[in-house]
Amino acid sequence: MSTVKPASLDFLTIFSPALGVDEASQRNQIVFYHSAADSAERERSAASQQEDLHEKQNERLRQVGLAQGLIAFAR
């Protein structure tokens, strides 16, 4: 018997391409970002969170870039 896994939201990003015109300013385009993984990691110490900050920012930028690519492809 198979089990049904309910739908879940891994992350929610709201971005505005008008806030940055090129790839270098892509970080400025992110208006809001929330991740289920980030919520779980709030329990960790501040020192270990600082180590992962750069990695998390890169993941956010990849997700926004993917969304922009999908939008551009659909047009």
N, C-alpha and C positions, 0 to 999 in steps of 0.2 A: 504494500500500500504506500503510495507516495504522499508526502506531506506538502502542504502549500505554504510557501514562505510569503508573508505579507510584504507589500511594497514598503520601502523605506527611503528616506532622504539622507544621502551621505553628506551633501553640502548644499548650501544655498548662496549664490553670488548674485549681487545686483551691481551692474557696471554701466557706465555711460561713456561711449566712445568719444563724445564731445569734450570730455575732460582731458583727453590726451590724443594728440594727432599722429604720433609715431610710436614705434615699438619701445623706444627709450622711456617714454612717459606712460607706458601701459600701467604701471603701478598706480598712477594718479586716477585711472579710470575706475578702480574698484571703489564703489560707494559703500557696500555692505558685504560682509562675508561671515558665514557661520558654518562650522563643520561639526559633525557628531564626534569625530575624533578629537577635535580641539576641546570640546566640552569634557570628554573623559580625561584629558591630560591636565586639566586645571588642578587636579589633585596632586600633581607632581611639584617638586620644589622649583623655586624661581631660577636657581642656577642651571638646572637641567633644561628648563624651558628656553633660556637664553641661547643655549647651544643649538637648539632646533629651530630658532627663529628664521634664520636665512633659508633653511630647507623648506619651511612652511610657506614663506613668501614666494619662493620659486614654484611650489605646487599651485598656489593661488594663481600666479601668472600663467602657468600652463593651462589651467582650467579655463581662464578667461580667454586665452588665445584659441583654445579649441572651440569655445562657444562662438567667438568671432569668425573663425573659419567656417563653421557650420552655417552661420547666418549669411556670410558672403557666398557660399556655395549655393544656398537656397534661392538667392536673388536671381 
